[in-house]
Amino acid sequence: MDLFPYDHEQRVFEQSGIENYVPLLSLWSNSAFAFVYYADEMEKANLDPESIKTWTDMDEFLEKLKAYVDKNPQFSYVLDTGWDAWIWGDCIPIPWAQSLNGGSTLAQRDLYTGKIRWDDMTKNPYVVVFEKLKEYYDKGYLPKNFWTRQWEPDFEAGFIAKKSLLCYHGPWIWDKVIQANPDAKLGGFLLPASNEGLIALGAPSFITGEAIYAAHKDKPIFEEIKKAFIWWTSPEIIKQISESLGRIPTMDLKAVGAPNIDKVYYKEVMKPLLSGELGANIKFDMDRWPSYISKYRTEGKPPVFEDDANITLYSDYFTGKITLEDFMKALQKRFDENYIKSN
């Protein structure tokens, strides 16, 4: 446990309210979602995605990209996407709010503890996110009725087939594209940094990690399971896994040396920031995402955002049937029904 830069027990308590409890080891830093693009086509379009440092840059870039897509019928979308409750409930609102200066990941916790109302249009960090997304939808940058597109069979399959040139995605899309087309020329860039120079990176939580099932405890095989667990979580093996999968370990690996990660995603997205290439004052925000704080949610109740039941809200908002304030009032109602406010 001394090899980790954080206290597992404290982390679990902060998120769940359970004391003296370590359900698993968080061995990996979460990866950052990023904009992924086909570099060869961007070159043909005379566009330089790497020059995007601000949201003004992003707006101008998407306008030019749409003009290129409109002239080339083999491409169907400008900023490709589909529906996934986790993506649209966590992976877009949380880091985009930070990037658009709506509020840091720490400030966003106030929504999940009741200190800020979801329908407070001046304080809710996600208001600026959905204003920007509606702007992009109305300009035709996002697929029409994107909430009807399935994440993998529609969106991912289309991007892999090069029906679109740009998407916002996690690291796994890189491997999927390369696996389908080893000669694919991919590039990527992170969200613009906030005014504080921060880019949200989901930090390790007690939700995912390495564990031993309690059901094995009283079985003769348990001693062998413990040996396997200790081997699997050792610095030597963590280094090998890191190099194989391109994951960034949270464990101190000084004893065995830093991993040599050769994955395209790591080199294109993570390394430039970690090495200071994007600026010495720009860094990842390693705070836990606010939605992971589960101790205020009533057992058995769905979360406010990360729920397929919200598809209707997204549909109504993006098609103009309801206002953004109506959208946030509906989320406040979900919070009132499903959460216990903190003291």
Secondary structure, 3 states (H helix, E strand, C coil): CCCCCCCHHHHHHHHHCCCCCCCCECCEECCCCEEEEEHHHHHHCCCCHHHCCCHHHHHHHHHHHHHHHHHCCCCCECCECCECHHHHHHHCHHHHHHHCCCCCHHHHHHHHHCCCCCCCCCCCCCHHHHHHHHHHHHCCCCCCCHHHCEHHHHHHHHHHCCCECEEEECCHHHHHHHHHCCCCCEEEECCCCCCCCEEECCCCCCCCCECCCHHHCCCCCHHHHHHHHHHHCCHHHHHHHHHHHCCEECCCCCCCCCCCCCCHHHHHHHHHHHCCCCCCCCEEECCCCHHHCCCCECCCCCCCCCCHHHHHHHHHHHCCCCCHHHHHHHHHHHHHHHECCCC
